[in-house]
Amino acid sequence: MFRSLRLRRLLPICLAFIGGALPLFSQEGPAIPLPPTPITMDECIQRALSSHPRMAAAGFAEGAAEHERRSAEAMKLPRLSIQNMLRQSDNHKRYKPLGAIGDILSDIHDDQAAVTGAILEVPVYVGDRLGILPRMANKRLEMERQHRRRIAQDLILEIVESYMDVLVAAKQSQLAREKIRVVEGQLRALGGSRTRDPLGSRQILSLQLKLSQLRRTELDGTRKEQNGRAALVELAGYPPDTVLDLNPEFPMRELEGNASSLIRVAQDENPDIRILELAVELANQEIGLVASDEKLQVNFRADYFNHRPFQRNDTRQDVWTVALLSTWNLWDGGQVDQEKKKFRKKLAKSKADLKTGVRTVNLRIRQAWSNLSGFLALMDGLEANILFARNTLNLVTEKYRVNVLPRSDLMEARANLMRAIVDRDLLSAEALVTRARLFRLTGRLDADVFRTSGLMNRNRVDRL
């Protein structure tokens, strides 16, 4: 009796425990963060070029243009077709009896027959159409190829800019944190003078305002870094929750020549200029295609037909024909003339667009070259600043160890060294992006650009 009473009392408790514990076992544990994925500049570029939807769309457009070219070439070949027809018609036999009553219809019945034929057509002369259409198709195919090159180079430039944004933003955030530690140390040193010294109160207020500004700078750097990482994840085709571990050590080929030589290279290899040139050539071909409609059209045709009635086998017929057909449009209401005027206007517009594109590329090359030259001229001075800041930090460190200088001076010296390094890295990043833009303007921004010596590497960037 006692045992049964204890079981009765424990049973609700056990059921409640089990009922409360079961959801705990059914719930999923906390998500384990994915480890960072190491990625280099070259790997990011290669992955983007092989998986980005823009590259896939450009490839499909190029394939469609290739099929159009083959279709235009096939128009020169003979065309052979087979026709089958089931025919039903009235068949009236006529005879003339004696007397003047005229013809009399007799033997009226329906005629049902099967007609089978083969037709061979060969274009002999159709103006310049057979030559113009393949040339136009070749121009469109070349335009799609240049469009694909432009998309690839724009994609590489976007990756370079996003990659550098991440590295620069991380350095800016690190510098802001160093300065925050300096200001916080100064605030701790002045913390007891707020109520006693009015001058100290003003200093504390100034430091607090500076601290707020530094925290905002750190937040802006973190936001830029996150946005740059998100852009790289999208460009390279990684899952959205992928965390990228970027390597700041990547090579980049040196530019050769000067602004004038780069402009000459751009005239031949820039995909934007080449697309505009092809648009001019295509407009010329369109004018010739419309003009060919005014010329004589000559075609050869040979056909053979077999007529097989269903009811009378004695009337089976085989008919063949060979013909040379010619057509000449004498008047069409001015349609062809208006079409030629339309394409002449289109040609003039294409030429104007080409001149505008060439001028724009030339101006951007000269501006980018001037900026790059200025960046490189300042590089030696920034390296000297780093050396001076590092020597100062060593001197302050020795004095701090013997209690000659306070800790705030040590932290400020570290922040000054960090600032000198970040200034150098910012200039290096701007110079590297400018070089990438110059490669893009010349039409030579491909994956091979990032496989030789460059400006920014790990030894020059990170360690204090």
Secondary structure, DSSP 8 states (H G I E B T S, - for coil): -HHHHHHHHHHHHHHHHHHHHHHHHHS---------EEE-HHHHHHHHHHH-HHHHHHHHHHHHHHHHHHHHHHTTS-EEEEEEEEEEEEEEEEE--SSSS--EEEEEEEEEEEEEEEEEEEEEEETTHHHHHHHHHHHHHHHHHHHHHHHHHHHHHHHHHHHHHHHHHHHHHHHHHHHHHHHHHHHHHTGGGTTT-HHHHHHHHHHHHHHHHHHHHHHHHHHHHHHHHHHHHHHHT--TT--EEE-S--------S-HHHHHHHHHHH-HHHHHHHHHHHHHHHHHHHHHGGGS-EEEEEEEEEEEEESS-GGG-EEEEEEEEEEE-----TTHHHHHHHHHHHHHHHHHHHHHHHHHHHHHHHHHHHHHHHHHHHHHHHHHHHHHHHHHHHHHHHHHHHTTSS-HHHHHHHHHHHHHHHHHHHHHHHHHHHHHHHHHHHHT--SGGGGSS--S--GGGTS--
